[in-house]
Amino acid sequence: MALKSFVLIITIFAVVTSISHASDPSPLQDFCVAINDPMAAVFVNGKVCKDPKVVTADDFFKSGLNVPGNTSNPVGSAVTAVNVNNLPGLNTFGISLVRIDYAPYGLNPPHTHPRGTEVLTVHEGTLYVGFVLSNPGPNMKNKLFTKILHPGDVFVFPIGLIHFQFNVGKTNAVAFAGLSSQNPGVITIANAVFGSDPPINNDVLAKAFQVDKKVVDYLQSQFWWDNN
């Protein structure tokens, strides 16, 4: 009886384990168009792997995060990213890093990272930060979570959720953030909605935002700054 119970437990464990791994890995690029040509280039996590024989320490090194970003722009912030695109050694490791500089009252506008959770810590200054939950159930609103952060404070923005940081101080602010993807991507909401190329039909946006088309036309005519 004991042997039968042991075999049953092992069988259940094997089934549960196989089920838990029976899903596609998270994509690390915006899209991957299927192709039937076996001779086409093959990418791993969006990159071609370098021959290990010619890998050097420089492939895992990058300097420059001590240099402040240029915040002389309409939003008053600058993001300096360290990801697989400028630090090749990060490929397949599932992590990346950014430095964010804020002018007084500078804003890192509402945005989302489709492929990564972000953990942010303040190095200098005071930041008002927050994120909004995804669409709730009937008769509910998207809940907003906010916090005032000071040097040494840490805040987490869940993967895919819209979030922001705003410098509420009269001096410059600096923050560093780690992300759970080598290429987390960033979608700045206003830029994507009102600055797309070609523009989204104003009938669509007027109905979605419940405003007059003239308001949409005005917003689409603006220059939407990319601080990344």
Beta strands, then each sheet from edge to edge (+ up, - down):
strand 1: 77-82
strand 2: 96-102
strand 3: 107-112
strand 4: 118-124
strand 5: 127-132
strand 6: 144-149
strand 7: 154-157
strand 8: 162-167
strand 9: 173-179
strand 10: 187-188
sheet 1: 1+ 2- 9+ 4- 7+
sheet 2: 6+ 5- 8+ 3- 10+
end
